[in-house]
Amino acid sequence: MSLAANKKTARLAGLLYLLVVITGIFSLAYVPSKLIVRTDAAATFQNIAASETLFRMSLVSSAFCYLAFLLLPFALYFLLRSVNETAAKMMVVLAIVSVPISMLNLQNKYAVLTLINGAEHLKIVDQQQIYSQLMMLLKNYDHGILIVQIFWGLWLLPFGFLVYRSGFLPRILGVLLMLGCFGYLFSFVGNTMMPEYGATVIARFVRMPGSFGEIGTGLWLLIRGIHERPLPEVQAWMNK
């Protein structure tokens, strides 16, 4: 592709990346923090019932997040395939595998709406049982997110490698992205093996490099695009 086309592709990728980040934060962090009380099923039920529109907005936000994430690796592929074709293809495959898993996992939240709205067949069910089912569905959703995190992490390894070797993006972003891969995988193992992992100190920091890398890459692509020439430190490395 021409330089002008590459710059347009870079900004498209940056826009898609930030869309993924913003919608992901809204649906995975902001809304749960407002509605879900992990230790109180009744309070969670009442919160969702009182703010059903907000809960539904999180479903829409999640859907747009996953659709943007479906398109993102293809934009990055066209931008980075000249660096290493094999790594670029691996990046695409590992990213898009997560999308159907993520979409199917949303059915747990749609089932929550069925409980909240009191479907006809639920009228014979005790309220405490409904509360229990609600928390089970939310827990199942969390487990689905935990599983899909494997692929959210794995795709960052070839992506980070491509950024690191590209010459037209900061190498530090590539390092942070590759660290992000291991952060996701560490979180998966930690949450699976340790029920209280989320409350540990390491859980708060292990994914920070990846977060900085992904947000930084998205902003860089959107605002700065790509360099016409390799960055100075990369040029020096290439001339060794």
Buried (B, 14 or more C-beta within 10 A) or exposed (E): EEEEEBBBBBBBBBBBBBBBBBBBBBBBEBBBEEBBBEEEBBBBBBBBBEBBEBBBBBBEBBBBBBBBBBBBBBBBBBBBBEBBEEBBBBBBEBBBBBBEBBBEBBEBBEBBBEBBEEEEEBEEBEEEEBBEBBBEBBEBBBBBBBBBBBBBBBBBBBBBBBBBBBBBBBBBBBBBBBBBBBBBBBBBEBBEEEEEBEEEEEBEEBBEBBBBBBBBBBBBBBEBBBBEEBBEEBEEEEEE
